[in-house]
């Protein structure tokens, strides 16, 4: 079990998914077991186009503090809203999605912006930062295979003076803990953003678990025969 963090600091995973995302296999019970084992103090539950519950409901279910969030598909790429109390509809123009997040006191993060295998903001991110639409940039995503894509996100965050978040992007229990921040404790969106500037981050690439197990090869199986079912 990892050592506890220093007094006044917390260990935070800023981006993960439960079964309510549709593409995740992790239940709240499994998340609770995992964060207890890893001594993670805060998790941001960011299901795709779905708000999993209130902070109080989720925190009771998981056994640690939960920041309710949503990974929102917009016309300009996915954005994460944190500290939400209401779901934000998907496929809105990005500016409207940002308005909906901020109207409820939330903050906007750009997840995996340069990963070509996910629908991030990409080349649109600079313009969104210039327009004041982005509060934080995800500078390390544990599911991004090419480290240069994470480094590019870090460069953009620094260029615009924005704090960085870090997330496991876990869709299964084994993925939790692949990336997290150790940062000063916070009590709301504004203090969370301030605390990010003093955060230390830890992360490693950890791909999604295979949805289907490999089948044992049958004797005499020829090339071009039945292949493994693909990973998710």
C-alpha positions in Angstrom: 0.0 0.0 0.0 1.4 3.5 -0.9 2.4 5.7 2.0 -0.1 8.4 3.0 0.5 11.9 1.6 1.8 14.7 3.8 -0.6 16.5 6.1 -2.6 19.1 4.2 -2.2 17.4 0.8 -4.4 14.9 -1.0 -3.9 12.3 -3.7 -6.3 13.0 -6.6 -7.2 11.1 -9.8 -8.8 13.8 -12.1 -10.2 11.6 -14.8 -11.9 8.1 -14.6 -15.0 6.3 -15.8 -17.6 4.0 -14.3 -20.0 1.6 -16.0 -22.3 4.5 -16.7 -19.9 5.6 -19.4 -21.0 2.7 -21.6 -17.5 1.8 -22.5 -16.3 1.2 -18.9 -16.5 -2.0 -16.9 -15.8 -0.5 -13.5 -18.5 -0.4 -10.9 -18.6 2.0 -7.9 -17.9 -0.9 -5.6 -14.8 -1.8 -7.6 -13.7 1.8 -7.6 -14.2 1.9 -3.8 -12.0 -1.1 -3.3 -9.3 0.2 -5.5 -9.0 3.7 -4.1 -8.9 2.3 -0.6 -6.0 0.0 -1.5 -4.1 2.8 -3.2 -4.9 5.5 -0.6 -6.4 7.8 -3.2 -8.2 10.6 -1.4 -10.2 12.2 -4.2 -11.5 11.0 -7.5 -13.2 12.9 -10.3 -15.8 10.7 -11.9 -16.1 11.9 -15.4 -18.4 9.6 -17.3 -19.1 10.2 -21.0 -22.1 12.5 -21.5 -23.5 11.4 -18.1 -23.4 12.8 -14.6 -23.1 9.9 -12.2 -24.7 11.6 -9.2 -24.2 14.3 -6.6 -20.9 14.7 -4.7 -22.6 13.4 -1.5 -24.1 10.3 -3.2 -20.9 9.4 -5.0 -18.7 10.1 -2.0 -20.8 7.7 0.2 -20.7 5.0 -2.5 -16.9 5.2 -3.1 -15.8 6.0 0.5 -13.6 8.9 -0.5 -14.3 12.4 -1.7 -15.7 12.5 -5.2 -15.8 15.5 -7.5 -18.7 14.9 -9.9 -17.8 15.5 -13.5 -18.6 14.7 -17.1 -16.6 14.1 -20.2 -18.6 16.0 -22.8 -18.5 15.5 -26.5 -18.7 19.0 -28.2 -18.3 20.1 -31.8 -14.7 21.1 -31.1 -13.6 18.0 -29.2 -14.2 16.5 -25.8 -14.1 18.7 -22.7 -14.3 17.7 -19.0 -16.5 19.7 -16.7 -15.8 19.3 -13.0 -17.8 20.2 -9.9 -21.0 19.7 -11.8 -24.5 19.5 -10.4 -26.3 19.1 -13.7 -25.5 17.1 -16.8 -24.4 19.0 -19.9 -25.8 17.8 -23.2 -23.4 16.4 -25.7 -22.6 17.7 -29.2 -23.3 21.3 -28.2 -20.9 23.9 -29.6 -17.9 24.1 -27.3 -18.7 27.7 -26.2 -22.2 26.6 -25.2 -20.9 23.6 -23.3 -18.5 25.9 -21.4 -21.3 28.2 -20.5 -23.3 25.4 -19.2 -20.4 24.2 -17.0 -19.6 27.6 -15.6 -23.3 28.5 -15.0 -23.3 25.8 -12.3 -20.0 26.9 -10.8 -17.9 24.2 -12.6 -14.5 24.4 -14.3 -13.5 23.2 -17.8 -10.5 20.9 -18.5 -9.2 19.8 -21.9 -8.5 16.1 -21.7 -6.0 14.2 -23.9 -6.0 17.2 -26.4 -3.4 15.9 -28.8 -4.0 12.1 -28.7 -5.1 11.3 -32.3 -6.9 8.2 -31.1 -9.4 10.2 -29.0 -11.6 13.2 -29.8 -9.6 15.9 -28.1 -9.5 19.6 -28.9 -6.2 19.2 -30.9 -5.4 22.2 -33.1 -8.4 24.0 -31.7 -7.0 24.2 -28.2 -4.9 27.3 -28.6 -7.9 29.3 -29.9 -10.1 28.0 -27.0 -7.4 29.0 -24.5 -7.2 32.4 -26.1 -10.9 32.8 -25.8 -10.8 32.0 -22.1 -12.8 28.8 -22.4 -10.3 26.5 -20.7 -9.4 26.5 -17.0 -7.0 23.6 -17.0 -5.3 21.2 -19.5 -4.8 17.5 -18.9 -1.0 17.3 -19.1 -0.8 13.5 -18.5 -3.3 10.9 -19.5 -2.3 7.3 -18.6 -4.1 5.9 -21.7 -2.1 8.1 -24.2 0.5 5.7 -25.7 2.8 8.3 -27.3 4.4 10.4 -24.6 4.9 13.3 -27.1 1.1 13.9 -27.1 1.2 14.4 -23.3 4.3 16.6 -23.6 2.5 18.7 -26.2 -0.4 19.2 -23.8 2.1 20.3 -21.0 3.7 22.8 -23.4 0.3 24.3 -24.2 -0.7 24.6 -20.6 2.6 26.4 -19.8 2.2 28.7 -22.8 -1.1 29.9 -21.6 -0.3 29.9 -17.9 -2.9 27.3 -17.2 -2.7 24.6 -14.5 -2.4 20.9 -15.5 -4.5 18.0 -14.4 -3.5 14.3 -14.5 -5.8 11.3 -14.8 -5.7 7.5 -15.1 -8.6 7.7 -17.6 -9.4 4.3 -16.0 -12.3 2.3 -17.5 -11.5 -0.7 -15.3 -10.4 -1.2 -11.7 -6.8 -2.1 -12.7 -6.4 1.2 -14.5 -7.1 3.2 -11.3 -3.9 4.6 -9.9 -2.0 4.7 -13.2 -1.8 8.5 -12.8 -2.6 10.9 -10.0 -1.7 14.3 -8.4 -0.5 15.0 -4.9 -1.6 18.5 -4.2 -2.8 20.9 -1.4 -6.3 20.1 -0.2 -9.1 22.1 -1.6 -12.7 22.9 -0.8 -14.2 23.9 -4.2 -13.5 24.8 -7.8 -11.5 28.0 -7.2 -9.2 26.4 -4.5 -8.9 23.3 -6.7 -7.5 25.4 -9.6 -5.1 27.3 -7.2 -3.9 24.0 -5.7 -3.1 22.6 -9.1 -0.3 25.1 -9.4 1.4 23.4 -6.5 0.7 19.8 -7.5 3.2 17.1 -8.1 2.1 14.5 -10.6 2.8 10.8 -11.0 1.9 8.6 -14.0 2.7 5.7 -16.2 1.2 4.5 -19.4 -1.3 1.8 -18.7 -3.5 0.6 -21.6 -7.1 -0.4 -21.3 -7.7 -3.9 -20.1 -8.7 -6.3 -22.8 -12.4 -6.7 -22.9 -12.1 -10.2 -24.1 -9.4 -12.7 -23.0 -7.2 -14.4 -25.6 -8.5 -17.7 -26.7 -5.9 -20.6 -26.6 -4.6 -21.4 -30.1 -6.0 -24.6 -31.5 -3.5 -27.1 -32.8 -3.1 -26.7 -36.6 -4.7 -23.2 -36.8 -3.6 -21.7 -40.1 -2.5 -18.1 -40.7 -5.6 -16.2 -41.6 -7.8 -18.4 -39.4 -9.9 -17.3 -36.5 -8.3 -14.3 -34.8 -8.4 -13.1 -31.3 -11.4 -10.9 -30.5 -10.2 -7.3 -30.4 -9.4 -5.4 -27.3 -11.7 -2.5 -26.4 
